[in-house]
Amino acid sequence: FLLCDSTDPMLAMCGSSIFILCIAWARAIGPTIRASPELRVLQGTAEERLGRYDRALGGGPDLFIALGRVPEAGDLVTEMELEGLKTDAFILRSRNVSGRLLVVCAGRSIRAVGYAFFEFLQLLGFGFLHPLKPVLPDVLPKLHPLDVHESPRWAFRGSHYHTQHPLELTNLLNGYDDHGQTEDRERWALSLNAWQDYLDWLLAQKQNYVEWMLLADRRRKDHKEDLKDQAKPGFELSDERRWRLQTLVQAAHDKGLEVGVDVPLSLKQQHALNLLPNQRGDHQEEVRRRIRWLRSCGFDHLGTELGSTEFTRGLKASEMVQLLNVAQDELGSQKLLVKNHCSTNQWANGFEDPRPGKQGQTLNFNYLNYYANPQIVTMPHTVQAYSLLDPAPTYGNSNFSDLGNWTSFLLQQGRPVVFYPETAYWVNFDISVPLFLAPIYALDRVEDAGTIDSMQGSVPLLGQLNFESGWQWGYWLANSVQALTAWRQMPLQRTFQQLLRFVGLRSYPLAELLVDYATAQRRLLIRGLREGGVQTIPAPGVGEGSATGIAYLQGSEGLSDLGSMMARYLGEGAPQPDRLHLMELQREAPASHRVLRALVQTGGAMNDVFRGSELYAQRQQWFQDHLRPLLTEINSTFAALAKRFEDFHSLGPQVEDLVVSAEMLSLRASHVLALYEYAAMCRIPTDTACASMNVAKAALRTAEVLVQQRAPQMGLERLGPGGHRLVLEWSEPIPTAYSYGYLWAAHTLFYWHRDQAMVEQEIWDLCFRTINDPVELGLTGGGGPWARWMQSMAQWVLSNRLWHFKLSECLGPPAEPKRGEAAEEAIVM
């Protein structure tokens, strides 16, 4: 047996029973790993990652890895060196000692040693970019002696995993299994391996904090069921949920990571669990009671939000300040992190904006925590693929200059600040289409970090918390870039190269291509600048967003279309950039829409009731002069860039994900251009522009093939048997407020099919194919039985056997929309 090695050419002569023993022995001769007692979990991770690499694969017992303060480590790292390390700094050092390679991973904390170990793995050719799909080298390379000493750029480096969206880990992190149930603890635990994968990703990316949102129990639709189960305690604050949350938190603590939870004070939207779920009783005592329950789960810090929705204030400003003080008092030395959202037109009555030049002006409600305990950490929050310096026609803004100014003011005042950007917005905008926007998100994060570091404050930025909303379709790249940016300052191309070093020398041209993507996306999609610096101007009667390419490539469904049109009419800011809709080019707006606009607008809006033809003609001309050239350049630019990606097909599954994602962006650009040309220019079947429909259909067919091919490559098996359903299918809205996994729309190309159907069938119906339920999204717990009854009544009044008002479809989808659904047979009004 001892002479029988898995690499021995005589192995074929061994008997079957001895063959099994040989394999077992081969697995036992990976590298030697020794760790100090507090690092037992990291030692297990190291054995799992490296155990398969025997001598023939570059490993074996002569590769000795010392984790932390073990006797062997003292040969390379002295106690004096260790004591001199800053928080989270690490040393990775290796030497040939007595015929073996000794590798020492040293730091003053569990996570610092973890950073050193994962840095060593990446130098060996491992890659940790997609949490569910790590890159594993076939053979470990021979390394020159290592002497790596790194320390962080910022002290606070974290990820907010946004579980109000139906992401890979949303159910697990809220204590639900893959079917949205809570009764079976073993079924819930089936996704714990994926949680461990994510924690390893955080260590590999040198993060030190992770948080997510807790969701409330969903209220039942059936009032009789509510009455029957009145005495039955809910799940949201149960002992069982506490045990599950403790399990998740302890797994993170075992790797040295700090854990927080985002629990708003009074947010009603998207099933959020609140510190103050209703207006009855002693508000301060209820906040304290809930914080004590959260602390009993093991959470280190608490995040919170101020409004009742992203667009509304909720509580009085004075009471909100009191409750923030109560929350920080209850937390003691633990951090209370308060989001300052970029939304507009919410005012904290009775509180003055403290900035120079703003005297006498009422403070933005989103900034209200300034007047609470100064220990509270402020988190200025930007959204979507916009930097602090970009035009940002979203949430009522033209740009984020006010938020940038507010951040600078806070730093000058010595307040603790954590910048809170994002690398995916999800809803309609990016990954759900899917659009390959990882390069521009990466550019934003690198440039915003430099912008904030250059602010002249009395204290430096505490750090960054990234709002992430998905890993697939290349978005792991943007998540990884923001993490590396929080650790080390370097240009974008160098950042890409560092992350993609597992592909060797090919990382340079690949990084160069990604920078070209980011530059093109900013110019065309974010700023609407055509070749030669020609600035696209907004469409007649439409918002600033209509001059940017992203407004046309993004997706939209019925409720969001209705919301954007109402925001336009009311002069408010929709949560996505406004655009000239396909239907607004295809034919004049119906008189009912012009009357609606006149009713909600003031001034000369009534004139639009009688000048529909004039406005339509202006928009037709604008399309020819501005939008068509912009979409044409977007199409040709991303087609050319996608073509360059073909050179990287052979670099493995992770890079292949980028290749396919780039092709999908090119196809979406082609699809949108073709549909807009058809809508604007196809008047009779013989028109040349009518052939554009064939181009749109071809792009859609090709995209359908690609999305089906990608589904098995997403690593969803790590989520357990229900992984596919969680991410890609339509389902009941539990625990989130959405009736589908976060990539259902991308997997079915819902937004593409909706656009296509609206053009082909000449549909002027803002609510066409609504997939979001306003009651589910907007009311606490998704609305109770009375809210559901009122919704049903409204739907019946607006749509029944005798008549059908199109507005009824915006009250929520009865079921999963099917492709090519026929229009209603009732009388349409």
C-alpha positions, 0 to 999 in steps of 0.5 A: 500500500505505501508504494502505491501512489495515485501518480504511480504508473503501476496503479492500474495493476492494483486491485480495486480495494487497494485502488480505493485505499490509494485514493484515500492516501493521495487525498491525505498528502496535501500541504501541511497546515498548522494554525493557532487555536482561534483559527480552527475554522480558517484551518478547515477552510485551508484544508478544504481548498488545498487538500487535493494538491499532492506533490504531483500537483505542486503541493504535498507535505513539503508545502507547510502553511503556518496560520497565525501564532504557531511555533513555525511562524516565528522563523519568518515573522517576529512578535515585534513585527506582529505588534507593529501591524495596524488593524487588519494589516497582514504579512504573507512571507515564505522561505525554503526551510530545511527542504520545505517551503514554509509559508506564514500568514500573519496578522493581529486578528482572525480576519487579518490572517484570513486576508493573508491566506486568501492572498496566498491562494490568489498568488497560487492561481485561485480566483475568488470573484464569483462567490459560488464559482471560485477559480481553482488552478489545475496545478500549484505553481512554484513561487519565488520567496514571498514578502507581502505586507499590506494594510487597508485604505479605509477602516470600514469595508463592507457589503450590504447584501440587499435581501429586500430583493429575491437574491441567491441568499435572501431566503437563507439570511431571513430564516426561510427555506427555498420554498419560503417556509420556516417549519423545517430547520434542516431544509433551511440549512441546505443553503449554508454552504453558499453562505460559507462561500460568500464569507470566504469571498468577503475574506478574499476581498479583504472586507470586514463587515457584512449586513443584510435586511430582515424582512417581516412576516407576510400578512395573510390574504385570508382574514379567516386564516388570520383569525384562526392563527391569532394565538400562534406567534409569528416567525419574525421575532421568534426563538427559531428565527433567533437561532437561525440568525445566531447560526449565520452570525457565528459563521461570520464571527468564526472568520473574524468578520463583523455582522450587522443588520439593516432594520428601518425605523418605519419603512413600509415598503418591500416587507421590511421589518421595522423597529417601530412596526405601528403607531400604537404604544410607547414608541421608544420602548418598542424600539428598545425592545426590538434592538435588544432582540436583534442584539440577542441574535449576535449582531455587532452593529445596526443599520437603519433608514429614515423614511416610510418609503424611499419617497416619503418621510413617515414620522415627524422629524422631531420624533425621528431624532428622538428615536435615533438617539434612543437607538444609539443609546440602546446600542452603546458602543456598537455602531448605528449606521443611518442611510442618507438616501439621494431621493428628493423633495422630503423636508424635515420641518423645524430643522434648518440645513446647517451648511454654509450658504443654506441658512434658513433653508429646511433640511432634507429629511434624508439628512436628519440624523445630523441633529441626533447623537453625533456618534451615529454613522452617516451613510450618503447613498447614491444609486444606479450606475452614476458617480458623484460627478456624473449627471444622474437624472434619477430620484428627482436629481439632475446629479448627486452634487448635493449629496457630495456636498453633504458628505464633504460638510460632514467630514469637515464637521468631524462626523463619522461617514461611511460612503454607501454606493451600489454595484447593482440597482436590480429593479428593471435597471441593469442585472435583471435585463440583463445589461453588462454594466459591471465596467461602468459601476467599477469606474464609478466606485474607483472615481468616487473613492478618489473624489471623497478622499480628496475632500478636505475634512477634519477626519478621513472617511471611515470607509465604504459599504457597498449595496450589492444586488446580485452576482450573475451576468458579470456583476461579480466583477463590479462587487470585487472592484469596489471591495479592492478599491476600499482596500487599496488605491489604484487606477481602474485598469490596474484594479482589473488586472489585480482581480483577474491575475489568475489568467496570467499575462492575458489579464493586461489586454482583458483589463484594457478591454474592460476599461474601454467598456467603462469609458464607452458606457459613461460617454454613451449611456450615462452622459449621452455624448456622441462621437465628436463630443455632440451632446444629445438633448432631452426629448420634447416634453420628457425629462433629462434622462431621455438624453442618455443611452441607459434610459433606452436599454434599461427595462420597464414594466407596467407599474414602473411605466405608469410611475415614470409618466406620472412623475413626469407630469407632476414634475417629480423624480421617478426612480429611473431616468425618464425616456421617450417611450416606444409608444410615444413615437409610434403614434400620437398619445390618446386623448385620454392621456393628454387629458390626464396630463392636463389634470395633474399639471399646471400652467399651459398643460391644457394646451397639450390636449389640443396640440397632440399632433404638434408634439408628436411631430416634434418628437419624430424630428427629435428621434431623427436628429438625436435619439437615432444617432445615439442608439446607432452609435451605442449599437456599433460601439458595443458590437465592436467591443463584444467582438474583441471579447471573443479573443478571451473565450479560452480563459475559463468559465469566469471570463466566459461569463464576461464574454457572454454578458458583453454579447448580451449587451450588444444584442440589447443595443441592437434590439432597442435600436431596431424597435425604435426605428420600427416604431418611428419610421414604419408606416406602411409595410413597404417602408424600408424601416419595417425590416427593422422588426426582423433585426429585433426578432433575430437579436431576441432569438439569439439572446434567448439561446444565450440565457438558456445556456447560462443558467446551468453555469451560475453555480446555483447548485450551491444553494441546494435543490431549490436554487434554480427556483429561488433565482430564475422562476416565478413564485409566491412573494415570500419572504420578499415582496416580489413574485419571482427570483431576481433573475426571472426577468433576465432568464425569460427576457421579459423586458425584451418581449414586452418591448417587442409586443408593444411595438408589434401590437401597437399597444398604448397601455402603460400598465401592459404586463405589470409584474409588480404588485403595488399593495405587496410592495407598498404596505407593511407585510404586503398588506393585510386582508382588508387591503387585499379586499380593497385591491380585489374590489378595485380590480373588479370595478376596473375590469370585468366581463362588461368592460376593461380599463387598462389601468386595472393591470397596474393593480398587480399581476394575477399570475406569471405573464406569458410571452405573446399573451393576447390582448383582453377580449373585453371592451377596452377603455 
